[in-house]
Amino acid sequence: MEGFPGAPNEESAMKQDTLEDMVLDIEQTVVIKAPAEKVFEGLIHHLCNMGGEPGNPPLKLKLERRPGGRWYRDLGSDSGHLWGFVQSIKPPTLLEIFGPLMMSYPVANNLIVRLSPAAEGTQLLFKHQVFGPLPAEYRQGMGEGWGQMLEALKTDLER
């Protein structure tokens, strides 16, 4: 098959992603001095008004708040980007979303956010798990980006 278009060459045949390369597990916890109901609503607001690429306007996403509901970017005229589906929602304590998120790669993403009482307000546990071929730039920046969103949520609610 040598010379056949699309046939693996020696270099591509040697490139194999390891299981470790295909799994990303982010877990972050933040305590917010606010009741769970306010934290949950603030979380939804931040998930739907995320910052985009530097120099571009923020992403405006919509979340249909029911099991099976879509989380998507609506560009109008039946155009947009599907980010995921609501797997579980139990306001104000649980939100689970699965889907491609911001990735145009054959990956599986699962977001889980659990809210629980804490001595000083509400503890928010944020988990993002990814399985699939994940470009290095996503692997490096994903935890930092989620951390920035959680800090912005905390700052907004504790004002």
Secondary structure by P-SEA (a helix, b strand, c coil): ccccccccccccccccccccccbbbbbbbbbbcccaaaaaaaaaaaaaccccccccccbbbbbcccccccbbbbccccbbbbcccccccccccbbbbbcccccccbbbbbbbbbbbbccccbbbbbbbbbbccccaaaaacaaaaaaaaaaaaaaaaac
